[in-house]
Amino acid sequence: MTAFQAGQKLTAAALASFAAPLAVIKPSDQSVTSSTVLVNDTALVIPNLVVSATYVFWCYLDYEGGTGGSSDIKWQWAAAAGATLRYGLAHVGQANNVDVGNTYQASDIPTGRTQGAGVLSGAIMTGSLVMSTTGGSLQLKWAQNTSNATATIVHAQSTLALWRIT
């Protein structure tokens, strides 16, 4: 944790590193067709995270894909070396069950059910990210869970935000 000292001059950058969230909103749709290979999301990435900092993590994922069970979506988070991401998730799982109450980590690969082309689905993720002594990024990676000719799409307006708390 950065400790401010009595009499120390506070800079805008120092205050902003704690007060303002680091956030991105996806400006356009991205699709994956006939592939189960995880790809980097083109927008849901936050670079230059502070060494040894702790962040509150929040993500809204807006997606669609093939008819229930035919393609679905899977995702994973790529975090800086040694960082620990833990989060809870609220969404409809691959088995068409509501998934709440489980804790996931960056290396886990949850799956979400898609309900057919043009039918939007969503996942809300919230948790914490603890950085190690290595700086770096937090990056969403995703793909179809089952290869299918109907595109799986992560939509514009999907959002990723981090608030630094230490």
NORPE-V440120 format. One record per helix or strand of 3 or more residues. SS is the DSSP state (a for helix, b for strand). FROM is the first residue (numbers start at 1). TO is the last residue. If there is no record, write none. Layout:
SS_FROM_TO ; SS_FROM_TO
//
This chain:
a_12_19 ; b_22_25 ; b_30_32 ; b_39_49 ; b_54_64 ; b_73_79 ; b_84_93 ; b_103_105 ; b_121_130 ; b_136_144 ; b_152_154 ; b_159_164
//
